[in-house]
Amino acid sequence: MGIFMFAKNMGKLIRNIKLGGDVDRNDNSAERWKNVLMVALGQSKMTKKLFPGILHIIVYAGFIIINIELLEIIIDGVLGTHRVFVGMGRFYTLLIDSFEILAFLVIVSVIIFWLRRNILKLTRFHKPEMKGWAFNDANNILYIETLLMSAFLLMNAADWNLQMLESHHYVTTDPFVISSFLSPMFTGMSEASLIIVDRGLWWFHIIGILFFMNYLYWSKHLHILFAFPNTYFSKLQPKGELDNLESVTKEVKMMMDPNVDPYAIPEDDEEPGKLGASDVLDLNWVQLMNAYTCTECGRCTEVCPANQTGKLLSPRNIMMKTRDRLEEVGKIVDEKGKFEDDGKALLNDYISPEELWACTTCNACTDACPVLIDPISIIVDLRRYLVLEQSAAPTELNMMMTNIENNGAPWQYSMADRLNWKDE
């Protein structure tokens, strides 16, 4: 049931992502695989902040590697065996020892993360958008990881005590490095009680893993899964290079072509596409995947010059609001089979023009993101809509565009004076 629910929820997420427009990100596969190996798997951008980066690698490695032990746990439960891989001999002991050491380090790392977030109260974890669920979700994950790692170690400790009692069905192994240290906790317990503890922790671990899998759907920790495709399909062009709107490019080419009759009726009856984006359905699928991949770590907001100077913009909040709106659109699709206008839009209802125009497009946020998310692309597309569809640019920008139109330069110089600067 847990696996079925996980598959169903993942299907919804993928469906929601596919609601976005098409974009070709299949070029230069070698560079894209390099990003996956270095950034998603190798955590290269996480270690730019060395201390939390190392802690994150420990937790990440623990989550992946210790779950190898889950294979033996499941096989033992299905077949009724005990430590089915114990036949590997000394290598088995070394393997479990390494798992236990890693589990202990995960617990230590998680405690440090909790202290940084709740006691030291690092600024990036306490921005306005990090209220309620956004803040509690991060703590919930820390609690879940602590419980899962503790259950693994305590299960091995109870198991060792049962081996010492030569309990039926429990094969003898070498003592393991951490669980043998914890085993005195169970000294004096009867064999029956120890079996209840051991089996109870076994079930707790299995159910905990299944719960965690399904919790991901509502959690920022979707990046555990989406970091890999997100880094693969990330933008490879220079960060400051903007994509041209095809509809605008087509229009400009027609205007500059002397052979085109401006009064001729177009051969195709196709409606011109929206210039920019006002809602999530106007964004492309990579941008929507970015929203689901966001770790809410706040590194983007921490380096944002607009946010540092007290402006409303938070790149992290841009991604969170995009994801919230996409989830709302997805629920409408679930209920009605397709999206029907609900009177809301990403622009204005979720993200305000004030936030958008505070952005300097410096790309500090995209450079800081540990999984190559690009908030700038969403900001630019929403601003394009404001300018090209609603003529709602700020006064200063309108003045600049008027000067370019009239004087061929952004300043209020006449055409004759526009090159005077070079003589100064």
Backbone hydrogen bonds, N-H to C=O, Kabsch-Sander energy under -0.5 kcal/mol:
donor,donor_aa,acceptor,acceptor_aa,energy
5,M,1,M,-2.6
6,F,2,G,-2.1
7,A,3,I,-2.5
8,K,4,F,-2.4
9,N,5,M,-2.5
10,M,6,F,-2.5
11,G,7,A,-2.0
12,K,8,K,-1.6
13,L,9,N,-2.1
14,I,10,M,-2.5
15,R,11,G,-2.3
16,N,12,K,-2.7
17,I,13,L,-2.4
18,K,14,I,-2.1
19,L,16,N,-1.2
20,G,17,I,-1.6
21,G,283,L,-2.9
25,R,23,V,-0.8
32,R,28,N,-1.8
33,W,29,S,-2.7
34,K,30,A,-1.7
35,N,31,E,-1.8
36,V,32,R,-1.9
37,L,33,W,-2.5
38,M,34,K,-2.9
39,V,35,N,-2.7
40,A,35,N,-1.2
41,L,36,V,-2.8
42,G,37,L,-1.5
43,Q,39,V,-0.5
44,S,38,M,-2.4
47,T,43,Q,-1.2
48,K,45,K,-1.1
49,K,46,M,-1.4
50,L,48,K,-0.8
53,G,49,K,-2.3
54,I,50,L,-2.6
55,L,51,F,-2.0
56,H,52,P,-2.5
57,I,53,G,-2.1
58,I,54,I,-2.1
59,V,55,L,-2.3
60,Y,56,H,-3.1
61,A,57,I,-3.2
62,G,58,I,-2.7
63,F,59,V,-2.5
64,I,60,Y,-1.9
65,I,61,A,-3.4
66,I,62,G,-1.7
68,I,65,I,-2.1
69,E,66,I,-1.4
70,L,66,I,-0.5
71,L,67,N,-0.6
71,L,68,I,-1.2
72,E,68,I,-0.7
73,I,69,E,-2.1
74,I,70,L,-2.6
75,I,71,L,-2.3
76,D,72,E,-2.8
77,G,73,I,-1.8
78,V,74,I,-2.5
79,L,75,I,-3.0
80,G,76,D,-1.5
81,T,76,D,-0.6
86,V,83,R,-2.0
88,M,85,F,-2.0
89,G,86,V,-1.9
91,F,88,M,-1.1
92,Y,89,G,-0.8
93,T,89,G,-1.4
94,L,90,R,-2.3
95,L,91,F,-2.4
96,I,92,Y,-2.6
97,D,93,T,-2.6
98,S,94,L,-2.3
99,F,95,L,-2.1
100,E,96,I,-2.6
101,I,97,D,-2.6
102,L,98,S,-2.2
103,A,99,F,-2.6
104,F,100,E,-2.4
105,L,101,I,-2.3
106,V,102,L,-2.3
107,I,103,A,-2.1
108,V,104,F,-2.2
109,S,105,L,-2.7
110,V,106,V,-2.8
111,I,107,I,-2.1
112,I,108,V,-2.0
113,F,109,S,-2.6
114,W,110,V,-2.5
115,L,111,I,-2.3
116,R,112,I,-2.5
117,R,113,F,-2.0
118,N,114,W,-2.8
119,I,115,L,-1.9
120,L,115,L,-3.0
121,K,115,L,-0.6
122,L,116,R,-1.9
125,F,122,L,-1.8
126,H,123,T,-2.1
130,M,127,K,-2.0
131,K,129,E,-1.1
134,A,131,K,-1.4
135,F,132,G,-0.6
136,N,132,G,-2.6
137,D,133,W,-3.1
138,A,134,A,-0.8
139,N,135,F,-1.4
140,N,136,N,-2.9
141,I,137,D,-2.0
142,L,138,A,-1.6
143,Y,139,N,-2.4
144,I,140,N,-2.7
145,E,141,I,-2.7
146,T,142,L,-2.0
147,L,143,Y,-2.5
148,L,144,I,-2.6
149,M,145,E,-2.4
150,S,146,T,-2.5
151,A,147,L,-2.6
152,F,148,L,-1.9
153,L,149,M,-2.0
154,L,150,S,-2.9
155,M,151,A,-2.3
156,N,152,F,-1.7
157,A,153,L,-1.9
158,A,154,L,-2.7
159,D,155,M,-2.3
160,W,156,N,-2.2
161,N,157,A,-1.8
162,L,158,A,-2.0
163,Q,159,D,-2.0
164,M,160,W,-2.2
165,L,161,N,-1.4
166,E,163,Q,-1.5
167,S,162,L,-2.5
170,Y,167,S,-1.7
171,V,169,H,-0.8
180,S,176,F,-1.9
182,L,178,I,-1.4
183,S,179,S,-1.3
185,M,182,L,-2.2
186,F,183,S,-2.1
187,T,184,P,-1.4
189,M,186,F,-1.9
194,L,190,S,-2.5
195,I,191,E,-2.3
196,I,192,A,-2.0
197,V,193,S,-2.4
198,D,194,L,-3.1
199,R,195,I,-3.0
200,G,196,I,-2.5
201,L,197,V,-2.6
202,W,198,D,-2.0
203,W,199,R,-2.5
204,F,200,G,-2.4
205,H,201,L,-2.5
206,I,202,W,-2.2
207,I,203,W,-3.0
208,G,204,F,-2.5
209,I,205,H,-2.1
210,L,206,I,-2.1
211,F,207,I,-2.8
212,F,208,G,-2.6
213,M,209,I,-2.4
214,N,210,L,-1.6
215,Y,211,F,-2.2
216,L,212,F,-1.5
217,Y,214,N,-0.8
218,W,215,Y,-1.5
219,S,215,Y,-0.5
219,S,216,L,-1.2
222,L,219,S,-1.0
223,H,220,K,-1.3
224,I,221,H,-1.8
225,L,222,L,-1.8
226,F,222,L,-2.6
227,A,223,H,-1.8
228,F,225,L,-0.6
230,N,226,F,-2.5
231,T,227,A,-2.0
232,Y,228,F,-1.7
233,F,229,P,-2.4
234,S,231,T,-0.8
241,E,238,P,-2.0
242,L,240,G,-0.6
246,E,244,N,-0.5
249,T,245,L,-2.6
250,K,246,E,-2.5
251,E,247,S,-1.8
252,V,248,V,-2.6
253,K,249,T,-2.3
254,M,250,K,-1.9
255,M,251,E,-2.1
256,M,252,V,-1.9
257,D,253,K,-0.7
257,D,254,M,-0.6
260,V,257,D,-1.6
264,A,261,D,-1.7
276,G,274,K,-0.9
277,A,381,D,-2.3
282,D,279,D,-1.7
283,L,280,V,-1.2
285,W,21,G,-2.4
288,L,284,N,-1.7
289,M,285,W,-2.2
290,N,286,V,-2.4
291,A,287,Q,-1.4
292,Y,288,L,-1.5
293,T,289,M,-1.8
294,C,290,N,-1.2
302,E,298,G,-2.3
303,V,299,R,-1.2
304,C,300,C,-0.7
304,C,301,T,-0.5
308,Q,304,C,-2.3
309,T,305,P,-1.3
310,G,307,N,-1.7
311,K,306,A,-2.3
318,I,314,S,-1.8
319,M,315,P,-1.6
320,M,316,R,-2.3
321,K,317,N,-2.7
322,T,318,I,-1.8
323,R,319,M,-2.2
324,D,320,M,-2.3
325,R,321,K,-2.5
326,L,322,T,-2.3
327,E,323,R,-2.4
328,E,324,D,-1.8
329,V,325,R,-2.5
330,G,326,L,-2.5
331,K,327,E,-1.9
332,I,328,E,-1.5
333,V,329,V,-2.0
334,D,330,G,-2.2
335,E,331,K,-2.0
336,K,332,I,-2.7
337,G,333,V,-2.1
347,L,278,S,-2.6
348,N,351,I,-3.4
349,D,345,A,-0.7
349,D,347,L,-1.4
350,Y,345,A,-0.5
350,Y,346,L,-1.3
351,I,346,L,-2.8
355,E,352,S,-0.6
356,L,352,S,-1.6
357,W,353,P,-2.8
358,A,354,E,-0.8
359,C,355,E,-0.6
359,C,356,L,-1.1
367,D,363,N,-1.8
368,A,364,A,-1.7
369,C,365,C,-1.4
372,L,369,C,-1.0
377,S,374,D,-0.7
378,I,374,D,-0.7
379,I,375,P,-2.1
380,V,376,I,-3.0
381,D,377,S,-2.0
382,L,378,I,-2.2
383,R,379,I,-2.1
384,R,380,V,-2.5
385,Y,381,D,-1.6
386,L,382,L,-1.8
387,V,383,R,-2.3
388,L,384,R,-3.2
389,E,385,Y,-2.0
390,Q,385,Y,-1.4
391,S,387,V,-0.7
392,A,386,L,-3.4
398,N,394,P,-2.4
399,M,395,T,-2.4
400,M,396,E,-1.8
401,M,397,L,-2.5
402,T,398,N,-2.3
403,N,399,M,-2.3
404,I,400,M,-2.3
405,E,401,M,-2.2
406,N,402,T,-2.5
407,N,403,N,-3.6
408,G,403,N,-0.7
408,G,404,I,-1.3
409,A,403,N,-0.9
413,Y,411,W,-1.8
417,D,414,S,-0.9
418,R,414,S,-0.7
418,R,415,M,-0.6
420,N,417,D,-1.8
422,K,419,L,-1.3
423,D,420,N,-1.6
424,E,421,W,-1.1
